[in-house]
Amino acid sequence: MKDSPYAEEDALRRYYSASKGYAQEILNSPREMQEQIDILEEWLKDMGYIQEHLESTATKLNTLDTEISEKKAIRDKELQAYEVALEDYRKELELIKAWQSLQDFLHARCSDIMDMESLPFSVENFVRHLLDLHEGCALKRPFDSFDFDRSSHGNKIHVLKSLYQNYQQLLKFQDQIQKDVLFLLQLQAENLQDTQAKVQIDQIEQELKQVEQAMEAGEDLNQRWRELRNQRTELKNKHTALNHACYEIFTDHENVCAPIENILQARNLADLLQRRLKHLSESNSKIQDCIKAVIQEIQTRPIPEKPLYNNSLQQEIQVLQEQQQVQLKFKEQREKQTTECLQKLQELLNLENSELSLDEGIKQAQQANQEIKAKLTEHKEEFGKHQRLFEKWVRVLDESFVAGDYKEIEDIFKPCCNVVAITSNSGSQQLDQHWGYFDMVIIDEVSKCTPLELLMPLMRARKAILIGDHRQLPPTFGEDIYTYEEELIKELQEMGEESMLNQDQSFRFRKMVSATLFKELFEQAPEMIKEQLTEQYRMHPRIMRMVNRFYKEPLICANPDKDRSHGLQLGKFLTPETHCLWIDTTTEIQTKDNYNQQEASLIAKTLKAMDLQLGQREEKVQVGVVSFYQAQVRRIKEKIRKEMGSFENFKALNVDVNTVIRYQGKEKPIILVSMVATRTKKSQHANTARYEFVNVAWSRAQNLLMVFGNMKVFKEQEVYLSNKEKVKVYRETIQDLEFGFPESSTCSMEEYQKSLEVILKDSK
């Protein structure tokens, strides 16, 4: 106790320091209060000046804002009218440019026509004459039917372009067609294609089909294919057919270019072509007149004048805005001064409101100034006459006098202490020397105390307050004490000596290795002298629901709205909303009673998947792995090292693996519990049958509890509660978890392993 700041000389030193500080404070207070008054009055003077200038600036800014707004409204209206006129001007220029492209197209100076909003009015008559030409001469058209009036401008331009190009081609081929008409009229019977030529053509066409089929199969016969086509063309054109490219523009070009078999066919074809040439001649003059009309309309379109914008209003606005900026800068400077002054006031008066306004600040300063003046007057009236006494206290209560003074008052000082803090196994010599007995003793964590540890403090007080949880683990004398008891009982059962273990013998054995005095006292005590604290702040309400099976009065979550998210997603069973998950490790393979390699491996893979999901972070997530047996703890650590290489290789997790006994008093955001057992016949003395073990293991979790256990075994496992009642706690818990989705869930080992494999595979 020598190192305690409340013991012996150190305690006296604290008393001296406190008394000297009190005296010094009384002496310093008048000067400090006067300084505060001077500072506040100077502050109020400065703020009055700033407030006056801010009000003047605000008036000027309001006037400028009004003038600027009025002028902007007029300017915006004029600008809108100007922009409309400018847009009309641009559209008119674009239209003139587009019409010029139409003129260039008609004069053959370009090959395309620009898009335009509207066509010259004379184009409609031009198109009708072109359509009449196509109809009379059977020219191909790029459309089936066409309504010029209802079509878009884009379609009209496309149609005009196509019709005009066909017209130009027909004019180009006019001389060739006239020559062919003369040829047809002079054709004699002896010049017609003979039967032998027809046979040759048929043979060539058959061979062409064969060659084309072979080419489709992959053979290289391009040269032969071209030769056959040339031969066929020469035979067809030899004095007996029209084959000039000009006839491709006709809709009936196949009939026109078909082989001529008799003189009558030749005369009819000549007559057809003569009629079309005549129609071309009649339409040409009309079309040329239309072209002249279109060009005349284009050339007489007036060029618009560009609208002008009056910028005088904008210049006036700019002058006003410059004046406004000057005032705003001045206002900003004053506001900065105001903010600095208000911050200074907050520091001076220790005000918490960071959004203090100027008026509020002035009000607070005036009020504080009056209060300090009143305090100064009151202080002088109360302590002024004792000033010399306080000055003497400051001189004599110096730390350098503590050692000597303590020797003189030690025997008086110690018995005057009314609060003494010690451990339960501290020596009693000092207590006997200075204090003897107490009115009350308070013992915390009493459930971990043995009867011998409780004896000394209980004998020193008339009243005692014992604080602890009797439903958690009692005191122990070694890490593996419960495993030893379980193994001993198991061996006796196998030897057929179960009768030796009656209740009294079992109780005496447990008393050898653990003491449960607090539990017995609490359960036997009258209700009037005991109280149970039911509010807990650690666990999510869903985890608390599992733990509540071990308490007579159910726990209540005092902070249900606290964020207890864990951010994990392992398949469909563990979502961010899940806080309790039981993974069923049921298998036909039976393991040792105190370790389970399969669960150890699953837990190691689970930790690796969690680490991958959470990613590297500055503050690692605290994860606890709990088992009832030291042997299982060792195997889990081995599996983790096998998966990760080392515990330090976790990027997002800080993992702690230990037994239930070691975990009492701890808590972690995430807890994984390995239940181990795979045998259906378990003794009532097994660790998993003791409610204290299960309670501690499950209640360590804050946000997420994951239990790895054989459901088939634990559904039949009975847990012995404090009132010696046997309850199938695990069966009830598993059923509750199954119907609690998404906050709780259960899953088979196979389903869980598949989810882990997906996460681990995706990370590679």
VENMO-V17076 format. One line per field, one symbol per residue. burial: b if it has 16 or more other C-alpha atoms within 10 Angstrom, else e. A space follows every 10 residues. Layout:
# VENMO-V17076
burial: ???
This chain:
# VENMO-V17076
burial: eeeeebbbbb bbbbebbebb eebeebbeeb eebeebbebb eebbeebeeb beebeebeee beebeeebee bbeebeeebe ebeeebeebe ebbbbbbbbb bbbbbbeeee eebebbeebb ebbbbbbebb bebbebbebb beeeeeeeee eebeebbebb bbbbebbeeb eeeeeebeeb beebeebeee ebbeeeeeee beebeeebee beeeeeeeee eeeebeebee ebeebbbebb bbbeebbebb eebeebbebb ebbeebeebb eebbebbebb eebbeebeeb bbbbbeebee eeeeeeeeee eeeeeebeeb beebeebbee beebbeebbe bbbebbeeee eeeeebebee bbebbbebbe ebbeebeeee eeeeeeeeeb eebbeebeee ebeeebeeee eeeeeeeeee eeebeeeeee eeeeeeebee bebeebbbbb eeebeebbeb eeebebebbb bbbbbbeeeb ebbebbbebb eeeeeeeeee eeeeeeeeee eeebbbbbbe ebeeeeeeee eeeeeeebbb bbbbbbbebb eeebbbbeee eeebebebbb eebbbbbbbb bbbbbbeeee eebbbbbbbb bbbbbbbbbb bbbbeeeeeb bebbbbbbbb bbbebbbbbb eebeeeeeeb bbbbbebbbb bebbeebbbb bbbbbbbbbe ebbbbbbbbb bbbbbbbbbb bbbbbbbbbb bbbbbbbbbb bbeeeebebb bebbebbbee bbbbbbbebe ebbebbeebb eeee
